[in-house]
Amino acid sequence: MTDFLAHAYFHAESSRLGWIYGTAGLPVPRIDKIHFPLGGRRFRPTVEEFEKFLNSEKLFVD
């Protein structure tokens, strides 16, 4: 059985999100280009999905 993951897209601006990307040394992407995980069928993201999100956005820093 395939588990389909849901993502949310936002059209907004966030100085806090900009700070997070800046701290990681990355340019701030447009928020509508970021795939925010919502979880599987029940729309409850897991810690693993959040870690995958951070990894895909390259936001893990030393």
Predicted model as a PDB file, atoms N, CA, C, CB and O in Angstrom, pLDDT in the B-factor column:
MODEL        1                                                                  
ATOM      1  N   MET A   1       0.837  -1.179   0.000  1.00 39.00           N  
ATOM      2  CA  MET A   1       0.000   0.000   0.000  1.00 39.00           C  
ATOM      3  C   MET A   1       0.885   1.246   0.000  1.00 39.00           C  
ATOM      4  CB  MET A   1      -0.954  -0.004   1.216  1.00 39.00           C  
ATOM      5  O   MET A   1       1.822   1.332   0.794  1.00 39.00           O  
ATOM      6  N   THR A   2       0.612   2.183  -0.851  1.00 42.00           N  
ATOM      7  CA  THR A   2       1.387   3.406  -0.948  1.00 42.00           C  
ATOM      8  C   THR A   2       0.832   4.444   0.004  1.00 42.00           C  
ATOM      9  CB  THR A   2       1.389   3.938  -2.382  1.00 42.00           C  
ATOM     10  O   THR A   2      -0.378   4.663   0.070  1.00 42.00           O  
ATOM     11  N   ASP A   3       1.729   5.082   0.742  1.00 48.00           N  
ATOM     12  CA  ASP A   3       1.321   6.143   1.654  1.00 48.00           C  
ATOM     13  C   ASP A   3       1.589   7.478   0.975  1.00 48.00           C  
ATOM     14  CB  ASP A   3       2.074   6.043   3.022  1.00 48.00           C  
ATOM     15  O   ASP A   3       2.747   7.845   0.774  1.00 48.00           O  
ATOM     16  N   PHE A   4       0.554   8.200   0.624  1.00 47.00           N  
ATOM     17  CA  PHE A   4       0.699   9.481  -0.037  1.00 47.00           C  
ATOM     18  C   PHE A   4       0.907  10.556   1.012  1.00 47.00           C  
ATOM     19  CB  PHE A   4      -0.530   9.797  -0.915  1.00 47.00           C  
ATOM     20  O   PHE A   4       0.119  10.674   1.950  1.00 47.00           O  
ATOM     21  N   LEU A   5       1.957  11.334   0.859  1.00 60.00           N  
ATOM     22  CA  LEU A   5       2.235  12.406   1.790  1.00 60.00           C  
ATOM     23  C   LEU A   5       1.672  13.705   1.255  1.00 60.00           C  
ATOM     24  CB  LEU A   5       3.736  12.530   2.046  1.00 60.00           C  
ATOM     25  O   LEU A   5       1.749  13.987   0.059  1.00 60.00           O  
ATOM     26  N   ALA A   6       1.119  14.476   2.134  1.00 67.00           N  
ATOM     27  CA  ALA A   6       0.540  15.756   1.751  1.00 67.00           C  
ATOM     28  C   ALA A   6       1.529  16.876   2.047  1.00 67.00           C  
ATOM     29  CB  ALA A   6      -0.794  15.998   2.488  1.00 67.00           C  
ATOM     30  O   ALA A   6       2.336  16.782   2.972  1.00 67.00           O  
ATOM     31  N   HIS A   7       1.455  17.930   1.253  1.00 65.00           N  
ATOM     32  CA  HIS A   7       2.279  19.114   1.457  1.00 65.00           C  
ATOM     33  C   HIS A   7       1.370  20.336   1.392  1.00 65.00           C  
ATOM     34  CB  HIS A   7       3.428  19.201   0.392  1.00 65.00           C  
ATOM     35  O   HIS A   7       0.339  20.329   0.721  1.00 65.00           O  
ATOM     36  N   ALA A   8       1.773  21.379   2.100  1.00 69.00           N  
ATOM     37  CA  ALA A   8       1.046  22.640   2.039  1.00 69.00           C  
ATOM     38  C   ALA A   8       1.934  23.672   1.350  1.00 69.00           C  
ATOM     39  CB  ALA A   8       0.623  23.121   3.466  1.00 69.00           C  
ATOM     40  O   ALA A   8       3.156  23.654   1.502  1.00 69.00           O  
ATOM     41  N   TYR A   9       1.324  24.549   0.610  1.00 67.00           N  
ATOM     42  CA  TYR A   9       2.018  25.648  -0.042  1.00 67.00           C  
ATOM     43  C   TYR A   9       1.430  26.943   0.487  1.00 67.00           C  
ATOM     44  CB  TYR A   9       1.898  25.563  -1.599  1.00 67.00           C  
ATOM     45  O   TYR A   9       0.212  27.074   0.607  1.00 67.00           O  
ATOM     46  N   PHE A  10       2.290  27.896   0.804  1.00 72.00           N  
ATOM     47  CA  PHE A  10       1.847  29.174   1.343  1.00 72.00           C  
ATOM     48  C   PHE A  10       2.338  30.301   0.454  1.00 72.00           C  
ATOM     49  CB  PHE A  10       2.347  29.366   2.787  1.00 72.00           C  
ATOM     50  O   PHE A  10       3.406  30.208  -0.152  1.00 72.00           O  
ATOM     51  N   HIS A  11       1.559  31.355   0.379  1.00 72.00           N  
ATOM     52  CA  HIS A  11       1.963  32.584  -0.295  1.00 72.00           C  
ATOM     53  C   HIS A  11       2.034  33.647   0.793  1.00 72.00           C  
ATOM     54  CB  HIS A  11       0.958  32.991  -1.465  1.00 72.00           C  
ATOM     55  O   HIS A  11       1.022  34.230   1.180  1.00 72.00           O  
ATOM     56  N   ALA A  12       3.255  33.889   1.281  1.00 75.00           N  
ATOM     57  CA  ALA A  12       3.427  34.819   2.392  1.00 75.00           C  
ATOM     58  C   ALA A  12       4.887  35.238   2.467  1.00 75.00           C  
ATOM     59  CB  ALA A  12       2.966  34.185   3.731  1.00 75.00           C  
ATOM     60  O   ALA A  12       5.708  34.828   1.647  1.00 75.00           O  
ATOM     61  N   GLU A  13       5.197  36.058   3.460  1.00 77.00           N  
ATOM     62  CA  GLU A  13       6.565  36.439   3.768  1.00 77.00           C  
ATOM     63  C   GLU A  13       6.793  36.179   5.244  1.00 77.00           C  
ATOM     64  CB  GLU A  13       6.844  37.930   3.402  1.00 77.00           C  
ATOM     65  O   GLU A  13       5.884  36.337   6.059  1.00 77.00           O  
ATOM     66  N   SER A  14       8.013  35.780   5.586  1.00 79.00           N  
ATOM     67  CA  SER A  14       8.322  35.484   6.973  1.00 79.00           C  
ATOM     68  C   SER A  14       9.755  35.884   7.277  1.00 79.00           C  
ATOM     69  CB  SER A  14       8.098  33.997   7.278  1.00 79.00           C  
ATOM     70  O   SER A  14      10.697  35.306   6.734  1.00 79.00           O  
ATOM     71  N   SER A  15       9.919  36.874   8.145  1.00 83.00           N  
ATOM     72  CA  SER A  15      11.269  37.277   8.537  1.00 83.00           C  
ATOM     73  C   SER A  15      11.920  36.187   9.385  1.00 83.00           C  
ATOM     74  CB  SER A  15      11.235  38.613   9.313  1.00 83.00           C  
ATOM     75  O   SER A  15      13.139  36.018   9.340  1.00 83.00           O  
ATOM     76  N   ARG A  16      11.128  35.451  10.152  1.00 86.00           N  
ATOM     77  CA  ARG A  16      11.679  34.364  10.967  1.00 86.00           C  
ATOM     78  C   ARG A  16      12.207  33.229  10.095  1.00 86.00           C  
ATOM     79  CB  ARG A  16      10.616  33.830  11.932  1.00 86.00           C  
ATOM     80  O   ARG A  16      13.266  32.667  10.376  1.00 86.00           O  
ATOM     81  N   LEU A  17      11.479  32.897   9.050  1.00 82.00           N  
ATOM     82  CA  LEU A  17      11.954  31.866   8.130  1.00 82.00           C  
ATOM     83  C   LEU A  17      13.209  32.344   7.414  1.00 82.00           C  
ATOM     84  CB  LEU A  17      10.860  31.497   7.108  1.00 82.00           C  
ATOM     85  O   LEU A  17      14.120  31.556   7.157  1.00 82.00           O  
ATOM     86  N   GLY A  18      13.257  33.623   7.093  1.00 85.00           N  
ATOM     87  CA  GLY A  18      14.452  34.206   6.496  1.00 85.00           C  
ATOM     88  C   GLY A  18      15.649  34.100   7.430  1.00 85.00           C  
ATOM     89  O   GLY A  18      16.764  33.832   6.984  1.00 85.00           O  
ATOM     90  N   TRP A  19      15.424  34.309   8.718  1.00 89.00           N  
ATOM     91  CA  TRP A  19      16.495  34.180   9.703  1.00 89.00           C  
ATOM     92  C   TRP A  19      17.019  32.745   9.747  1.00 89.00           C  
ATOM     93  CB  TRP A  19      16.000  34.608  11.095  1.00 89.00           C  
ATOM     94  O   TRP A  19      18.227  32.528   9.833  1.00 89.00           O  
ATOM     95  N   ILE A  20      16.103  31.754   9.687  1.00 85.00           N  
ATOM     96  CA  ILE A  20      16.506  30.346   9.725  1.00 85.00           C  
ATOM     97  C   ILE A  20      17.386  30.015   8.523  1.00 85.00           C  
ATOM     98  CB  ILE A  20      15.266  29.422   9.752  1.00 85.00           C  
ATOM     99  O   ILE A  20      18.437  29.393   8.677  1.00 85.00           O  
ATOM    100  N   TYR A  21      16.971  30.423   7.344  1.00 86.00           N  
ATOM    101  CA  TYR A  21      17.766  30.152   6.145  1.00 86.00           C  
ATOM    102  C   TYR A  21      19.087  30.915   6.195  1.00 86.00           C  
ATOM    103  CB  TYR A  21      16.978  30.533   4.875  1.00 86.00           C  
ATOM    104  O   TYR A  21      20.126  30.385   5.800  1.00 86.00           O  
ATOM    105  N   GLY A  22      19.052  32.151   6.676  1.00 88.00           N  
ATOM    106  CA  GLY A  22      20.275  32.935   6.793  1.00 88.00           C  
ATOM    107  C   GLY A  22      21.265  32.309   7.752  1.00 88.00           C  
ATOM    108  O   GLY A  22      22.468  32.313   7.492  1.00 88.00           O  
ATOM    109  N   THR A  23      20.777  31.771   8.858  1.00 88.00           N  
ATOM    110  CA  THR A  23      21.634  31.099   9.825  1.00 88.00           C  
ATOM    111  C   THR A  23      22.297  29.876   9.200  1.00 88.00           C  
ATOM    112  CB  THR A  23      20.828  30.693  11.065  1.00 88.00           C  
ATOM    113  O   THR A  23      23.435  29.544   9.531  1.00 88.00           O  
ATOM    114  N   ALA A  24      21.590  29.213   8.303  1.00 87.00           N  
ATOM    115  CA  ALA A  24      22.146  28.042   7.605  1.00 87.00           C  
ATOM    116  C   ALA A  24      23.033  28.458   6.437  1.00 87.00           C  
ATOM    117  CB  ALA A  24      21.015  27.132   7.100  1.00 87.00           C  
ATOM    118  O   ALA A  24      23.614  27.603   5.769  1.00 87.00           O  
ATOM    119  N   GLY A  25      23.147  29.773   6.179  1.00 89.00           N  
ATOM    120  CA  GLY A  25      23.984  30.254   5.086  1.00 89.00           C  
ATOM    121  C   GLY A  25      23.357  30.085   3.728  1.00 89.00           C  
ATOM    122  O   GLY A  25      24.058  29.994   2.721  1.00 89.00           O  
ATOM    123  N   LEU A  26      22.036  30.042   3.691  1.00 88.00           N  
ATOM    124  CA  LEU A  26      21.321  29.824   2.431  1.00 88.00           C  
ATOM    125  C   LEU A  26      20.503  31.049   2.055  1.00 88.00           C  
ATOM    126  CB  LEU A  26      20.409  28.594   2.533  1.00 88.00           C  
ATOM    127  O   LEU A  26      20.061  31.790   2.933  1.00 88.00           O  
ATOM    128  N   PRO A  27      20.296  31.272   0.762  1.00 89.00           N  
ATOM    129  CA  PRO A  27      19.399  32.352   0.363  1.00 89.00           C  
ATOM    130  C   PRO A  27      17.955  31.992   0.723  1.00 89.00           C  
ATOM    131  CB  PRO A  27      19.529  32.636  -1.156  1.00 89.00           C  
ATOM    132  O   PRO A  27      17.580  30.819   0.753  1.00 89.00           O  
ATOM    133  N   VAL A  28      17.173  33.004   0.990  1.00 84.00           N  
ATOM    134  CA  VAL A  28      15.780  32.766   1.369  1.00 84.00           C  
ATOM    135  C   VAL A  28      14.959  32.457   0.119  1.00 84.00           C  
ATOM    136  CB  VAL A  28      15.191  33.993   2.124  1.00 84.00           C  
ATOM    137  O   VAL A  28      14.867  33.289  -0.783  1.00 84.00           O  
ATOM    138  N   PRO A  29      14.356  31.249   0.062  1.00 82.00           N  
ATOM    139  CA  PRO A  29      13.520  30.923  -1.100  1.00 82.00           C  
ATOM    140  C   PRO A  29      12.147  31.576  -0.960  1.00 82.00           C  
ATOM    141  CB  PRO A  29      13.372  29.387  -1.255  1.00 82.00           C  
ATOM    142  O   PRO A  29      11.753  31.999   0.127  1.00 82.00           O  
ATOM    143  N   ARG A  30      11.444  31.647  -2.050  1.00 81.00           N  
ATOM    144  CA  ARG A  30      10.053  32.091  -1.963  1.00 81.00           C  
ATOM    145  C   ARG A  30       9.278  31.033  -1.197  1.00 81.00           C  
ATOM    146  CB  ARG A  30       9.430  32.333  -3.385  1.00 81.00           C  
ATOM    147  O   ARG A  30       9.447  29.837  -1.435  1.00 81.00           O  
ATOM    148  N   ILE A  31       8.437  31.466  -0.289  1.00 78.00           N  
ATOM    149  CA  ILE A  31       7.711  30.520   0.565  1.00 78.00           C  
ATOM    150  C   ILE A  31       6.830  29.592  -0.262  1.00 78.00           C  
ATOM    151  CB  ILE A  31       6.857  31.271   1.590  1.00 78.00           C  
ATOM    152  O   ILE A  31       6.625  28.441   0.122  1.00 78.00           O  
ATOM    153  N   ASP A  32       6.305  30.067  -1.387  1.00 76.00           N  
ATOM    154  CA  ASP A  32       5.444  29.190  -2.188  1.00 76.00           C  
ATOM    155  C   ASP A  32       6.237  28.092  -2.898  1.00 76.00           C  
ATOM    156  CB  ASP A  32       4.678  30.012  -3.215  1.00 76.00           C  
ATOM    157  O   ASP A  32       5.638  27.213  -3.518  1.00 76.00           O  
ATOM    158  N   LYS A  33       7.577  28.123  -2.820  1.00 76.00           N  
ATOM    159  CA  LYS A  33       8.409  27.074  -3.410  1.00 76.00           C  
ATOM    160  C   LYS A  33       8.807  26.006  -2.387  1.00 76.00           C  
ATOM    161  CB  LYS A  33       9.659  27.689  -4.024  1.00 76.00           C  
ATOM    162  O   LYS A  33       9.413  24.997  -2.746  1.00 76.00           O  
ATOM    163  N   ILE A  34       8.464  26.231  -1.109  1.00 77.00           N  
ATOM    164  CA  ILE A  34       8.813  25.286  -0.049  1.00 77.00           C  
ATOM    165  C   ILE A  34       7.648  24.318   0.145  1.00 77.00           C  
ATOM    166  CB  ILE A  34       9.149  26.032   1.286  1.00 77.00           C  
ATOM    167  O   ILE A  34       6.492  24.738   0.197  1.00 77.00           O  
ATOM    168  N   HIS A  35       7.947  23.034   0.251  1.00 73.00           N  
ATOM    169  CA  HIS A  35       6.932  22.004   0.459  1.00 73.00           C  
ATOM    170  C   HIS A  35       6.894  21.672   1.946  1.00 73.00           C  
ATOM    171  CB  HIS A  35       7.228  20.723  -0.401  1.00 73.00           C  
ATOM    172  O   HIS A  35       7.723  20.902   2.431  1.00 73.00           O  
ATOM    173  N   PHE A  36       5.949  22.240   2.664  1.00 75.00           N  
ATOM    174  CA  PHE A  36       5.808  21.970   4.086  1.00 75.00           C  
ATOM    175  C   PHE A  36       5.057  20.651   4.268  1.00 75.00           C  
ATOM    176  CB  PHE A  36       5.070  23.138   4.805  1.00 75.00           C  
ATOM    177  O   PHE A  36       3.941  20.510   3.767  1.00 75.00           O  
ATOM    178  N   PRO A  37       5.644  19.684   4.974  1.00 74.00           N  
ATOM    179  CA  PRO A  37       4.981  18.380   5.132  1.00 74.00           C  
ATOM    180  C   PRO A  37       3.794  18.458   6.081  1.00 74.00           C  
ATOM    181  CB  PRO A  37       5.974  17.340   5.641  1.00 74.00           C  
ATOM    182  O   PRO A  37       3.843  19.142   7.104  1.00 74.00           O  
ATOM    183  N   LEU A  38       2.724  17.747   5.726  1.00 75.00           N  
ATOM    184  CA  LEU A  38       1.532  17.685   6.573  1.00 75.00           C  
ATOM    185  C   LEU A  38       1.284  16.299   7.124  1.00 75.00           C  
ATOM    186  CB  LEU A  38       0.325  18.139   5.802  1.00 75.00           C  
ATOM    187  O   LEU A  38       0.389  16.123   7.951  1.00 75.00           O  
ATOM    188  N   GLY A  39       2.033  15.326   6.700  1.00 69.00           N  
ATOM    189  CA  GLY A  39       1.826  13.964   7.178  1.00 69.00           C  
ATOM    190  C   GLY A  39       1.137  13.108   6.145  1.00 69.00           C  
ATOM    191  O   GLY A  39       0.926  13.528   5.007  1.00 69.00           O  
ATOM    192  N   GLY A  40       0.795  11.920   6.547  1.00 67.00           N  
ATOM    193  CA  GLY A  40       0.149  10.963   5.665  1.00 67.00           C  
ATOM    194  C   GLY A  40      -1.348  11.176   5.587  1.00 67.00           C  
ATOM    195  O   GLY A  40      -1.828  12.309   5.533  1.00 67.00           O  
ATOM    196  N   ARG A  41      -2.075  10.083   5.582  1.00 67.00           N  
ATOM    197  CA  ARG A  41      -3.539  10.145   5.424  1.00 67.00           C  
ATOM    198  C   ARG A  41      -4.223  10.960   6.519  1.00 67.00           C  
ATOM    199  CB  ARG A  41      -4.115   8.742   5.411  1.00 67.00           C  
ATOM    200  O   ARG A  41      -5.276  11.553   6.284  1.00 67.00           O  
ATOM    201  N   ARG A  42      -3.630  10.991   7.716  1.00 67.00           N  
ATOM    202  CA  ARG A  42      -4.279  11.675   8.833  1.00 67.00           C  
ATOM    203  C   ARG A  42      -3.779  13.108   9.017  1.00 67.00           C  
ATOM    204  CB  ARG A  42      -4.057  10.893  10.110  1.00 67.00           C  
ATOM    205  O   ARG A  42      -4.182  13.784   9.964  1.00 67.00           O  
ATOM    206  N   PHE A  43      -2.905  13.578   8.123  1.00 66.00           N  
ATOM    207  CA  PHE A  43      -2.379  14.946   8.154  1.00 66.00           C  
ATOM    208  C   PHE A  43      -1.712  15.278   9.484  1.00 66.00           C  
ATOM    209  CB  PHE A  43      -3.496  15.940   7.884  1.00 66.00           C  
ATOM    210  O   PHE A  43      -1.885  16.368  10.029  1.00 66.00           O  
ATOM    211  N   ARG A  44      -0.944  14.315   9.994  1.00 72.00           N  
ATOM    212  CA  ARG A  44      -0.175  14.522  11.217  1.00 72.00           C  
ATOM    213  C   ARG A  44       1.285  14.238  10.909  1.00 72.00           C  
ATOM    214  CB  ARG A  44      -0.692  13.615  12.381  1.00 72.00           C  
ATOM    215  O   ARG A  44       1.684  13.075  10.842  1.00 72.00           O  
ATOM    216  N   PRO A  45       2.095  15.282  10.719  1.00 75.00           N  
ATOM    217  CA  PRO A  45       3.496  15.042  10.384  1.00 75.00           C  
ATOM    218  C   PRO A  45       4.240  14.352  11.520  1.00 75.00           C  
ATOM    219  CB  PRO A  45       4.182  16.351  10.039  1.00 75.00           C  
ATOM    220  O   PRO A  45       3.991  14.625  12.694  1.00 75.00           O  
ATOM    221  N   THR A  46       5.141  13.471  11.166  1.00 80.00           N  
ATOM    222  CA  THR A  46       5.946  12.774  12.151  1.00 80.00           C  
ATOM    223  C   THR A  46       7.290  13.486  12.289  1.00 80.00           C  
ATOM    224  CB  THR A  46       6.141  11.286  11.755  1.00 80.00           C  
ATOM    225  O   THR A  46       7.632  14.347  11.478  1.00 80.00           O  
ATOM    226  N   VAL A  47       8.038  13.122  13.313  1.00 83.00           N  
ATOM    227  CA  VAL A  47       9.373  13.684  13.499  1.00 83.00           C  
ATOM    228  C   VAL A  47      10.245  13.334  12.298  1.00 83.00           C  
ATOM    229  CB  VAL A  47      10.015  13.163  14.812  1.00 83.00           C  
ATOM    230  O   VAL A  47      11.038  14.158  11.843  1.00 83.00           O  
ATOM    231  N   GLU A  48      10.099  12.111  11.782  1.00 82.00           N  
ATOM    232  CA  GLU A  48      10.875  11.694  10.617  1.00 82.00           C  
ATOM    233  C   GLU A  48      10.573  12.581   9.412  1.00 82.00           C  
ATOM    234  CB  GLU A  48      10.584  10.228  10.279  1.00 82.00           C  
ATOM    235  O   GLU A  48      11.492  12.966   8.690  1.00 82.00           O  
ATOM    236  N   GLU A  49       9.310  12.911   9.183  1.00 80.00           N  
ATOM    237  CA  GLU A  49       8.954  13.783   8.060  1.00 80.00           C  
ATOM    238  C   GLU A  49       9.527  15.182   8.251  1.00 80.00           C  
ATOM    239  CB  GLU A  49       7.430  13.858   7.901  1.00 80.00           C  
ATOM    240  O   GLU A  49       9.977  15.809   7.292  1.00 80.00           O  
ATOM    241  N   PHE A  50       9.511  15.671   9.489  1.00 81.00           N  
ATOM    242  CA  PHE A  50      10.071  16.995   9.766  1.00 81.00           C  
ATOM    243  C   PHE A  50      11.578  16.982   9.527  1.00 81.00           C  
ATOM    244  CB  PHE A  50       9.756  17.433  11.221  1.00 81.00           C  
ATOM    245  O   PHE A  50      12.121  17.934   8.967  1.00 81.00           O  
ATOM    246  N   GLU A  51      12.257  15.920   9.943  1.00 84.00           N  
ATOM    247  CA  GLU A  51      13.697  15.801   9.693  1.00 84.00           C  
ATOM    248  C   GLU A  51      13.987  15.720   8.197  1.00 84.00           C  
ATOM    249  CB  GLU A  51      14.266  14.565  10.409  1.00 84.00           C  
ATOM    250  O   GLU A  51      14.953  16.319   7.724  1.00 84.00           O  
ATOM    251  N   LYS A  52      13.168  14.992   7.450  1.00 83.00           N  
ATOM    252  CA  LYS A  52      13.342  14.917   5.999  1.00 83.00           C  
ATOM    253  C   LYS A  52      13.143  16.293   5.369  1.00 83.00           C  
ATOM    254  CB  LYS A  52      12.357  13.898   5.385  1.00 83.00           C  
ATOM    255  O   LYS A  52      13.858  16.661   4.437  1.00 83.00           O  
ATOM    256  N   PHE A  53      12.176  17.050   5.875  1.00 81.00           N  
ATOM    257  CA  PHE A  53      11.931  18.408   5.391  1.00 81.00           C  
ATOM    258  C   PHE A  53      13.167  19.274   5.634  1.00 81.00           C  
ATOM    259  CB  PHE A  53      10.686  19.025   6.086  1.00 81.00           C  
ATOM    260  O   PHE A  53      13.633  19.962   4.726  1.00 81.00           O  
ATOM    261  N   LEU A  54      13.698  19.240   6.855  1.00 82.00           N  
ATOM    262  CA  LEU A  54      14.883  20.035   7.170  1.00 82.00           C  
ATOM    263  C   LEU A  54      16.065  19.621   6.296  1.00 82.00           C  
ATOM    264  CB  LEU A  54      15.247  19.890   8.656  1.00 82.00           C  
ATOM    265  O   LEU A  54      16.836  20.466   5.842  1.00 82.00           O  
ATOM    266  N   ASN A  55      16.201  18.317   6.063  1.00 85.00           N  
ATOM    267  CA  ASN A  55      17.293  17.825   5.226  1.00 85.00           C  
ATOM    268  C   ASN A  55      17.112  18.251   3.773  1.00 85.00           C  
ATOM    269  CB  ASN A  55      17.385  16.302   5.317  1.00 85.00           C  
ATOM    270  O   ASN A  55      18.074  18.666   3.126  1.00 85.00           O  
ATOM    271  N   SER A  56      15.895  18.154   3.259  1.00 82.00           N  
ATOM    272  CA  SER A  56      15.651  18.527   1.854  1.00 82.00           C  
ATOM    273  C   SER A  56      15.862  20.024   1.627  1.00 82.00           C  
ATOM    274  CB  SER A  56      14.223  18.134   1.437  1.00 82.00           C  
ATOM    275  O   SER A  56      16.242  20.441   0.533  1.00 82.00           O  
ATOM    276  N   GLU A  57      15.615  20.831   2.663  1.00 84.00           N  
ATOM    277  CA  GLU A  57      15.825  22.273   2.573  1.00 84.00           C  
ATOM    278  C   GLU A  57      17.251  22.663   2.965  1.00 84.00           C  
ATOM    279  CB  GLU A  57      14.823  23.003   3.461  1.00 84.00           C  
ATOM    280  O   GLU A  57      17.605  23.842   2.951  1.00 84.00           O  
ATOM    281  N   LYS A  58      18.078  21.648   3.319  1.00 84.00           N  
ATOM    282  CA  LYS A  58      19.477  21.860   3.701  1.00 84.00           C  
ATOM    283  C   LYS A  58      19.591  22.778   4.915  1.00 84.00           C  
ATOM    284  CB  LYS A  58      20.264  22.449   2.527  1.00 84.00           C  
ATOM    285  O   LYS A  58      20.472  23.638   4.966  1.00 84.00           O  
ATOM    286  N   LEU A  59      18.701  22.598   5.895  1.00 82.00           N  
ATOM    287  CA  LEU A  59      18.686  23.457   7.082  1.00 82.00           C  
ATOM    288  C   LEU A  59      19.371  22.825   8.285  1.00 82.00           C  
ATOM    289  CB  LEU A  59      17.269  23.802   7.443  1.00 82.00           C  
ATOM    290  O   LEU A  59      19.380  23.414   9.366  1.00 82.00           O  
ATOM    291  N   PHE A  60      19.947  21.634   8.117  1.00 76.00           N  
ATOM    292  CA  PHE A  60      20.759  21.068   9.188  1.00 76.00           C  
ATOM    293  C   PHE A  60      22.115  21.760   9.137  1.00 76.00           C  
ATOM    294  CB  PHE A  60      20.902  19.502   9.050  1.00 76.00           C  
ATOM    295  O   PHE A  60      22.781  21.737   8.102  1.00 76.00           O  
ATOM    296  N   VAL A  61      22.526  22.370  10.230  1.00 69.00           N  
ATOM    297  CA  VAL A  61      23.829  23.029  10.282  1.00 69.00           C  
ATOM    298  C   VAL A  61      24.619  22.486  11.459  1.00 69.00           C  
ATOM    299  CB  VAL A  61      23.672  24.567  10.392  1.00 69.00           C  
ATOM    300  O   VAL A  61      24.050  21.988  12.430  1.00 69.00           O  
ATOM    301  N   ASP A  62      25.944  22.588  11.360  1.00 63.00           N  
ATOM    302  CA  ASP A  62      26.810  22.139  12.454  1.00 63.00           C  
ATOM    303  C   ASP A  62      26.784  23.144  13.594  1.00 63.00           C  
ATOM    304  CB  ASP A  62      28.255  21.934  11.958  1.00 63.00           C  
ATOM    305  O   ASP A  62      27.451  22.944  14.608  1.00 63.00           O  
TER     306      ASP A  62                                                      
ENDMDL                                                                          
END                                                                             
